Amino acid sequence: MDSRLWTLVLVFAPLSVMSFGGGQVIVSDIQLQTVVVHHWFTNQQFSDLFAISRAAPGPSTLIASLIGWQINGYLGAIVATLAMYIPSSTVFVLATTMWHKHHGSPWRLAIERGLAPVAVGLIFASGVTVLEAIHMSNLILGIGTVAVTTGLLYFTKINPYLLLFCVAVFYAAVFYLL
């Protein structure tokens, strides 16, 4: 097997197992591996692949397939996709079996409570990484976006897609006015 394919497996298989809370939590690690460690992409190229993976229907880990495609065509896409899904799927099946077997156990409650903040922290780190990759250095815009988004999601029942559209319009307006 081509060394690039093995490298894709070695990048995505461990990340697959770490993806508690969904694929979004490992975006910062994917960026680190593909941009900083292996120099496959620039920050801008990674941001473009991330945007495509988020715009396309399907799982949030679609970015692995896109990266594999860029590295080694169809075969790279297949290998990266399998490396992203097989390890986490195996862990999921084993954990689900154990989870249902030990319903009501004190360690089960401890795991639920312990993993929630980890998943939130990893999602936040992924967001910061993407913002850094697109050179979002304006602190006022960042704070404004977080405040408005949090307020709207917490205090209203606004459709998240409408919220996403409004944020895009806000950024476009600020970008063209400043």
Secondary structure by P-SEA (a helix, b strand, c coil): ccaaaaaaaaacaaaaaacccccccaaaaaaaaaccccccccaaaaaaaaaaaaaccccccaaaaaaaaaaccaaaaaaaaaaacaaaaaaaaaaaaaaaaccccaaaaaaaaaaaaaaaaaaaaaaaaaaaaaccccaaaaaaaaaaaaaaaacccccaaaaaaaaaaaaaaaaaac
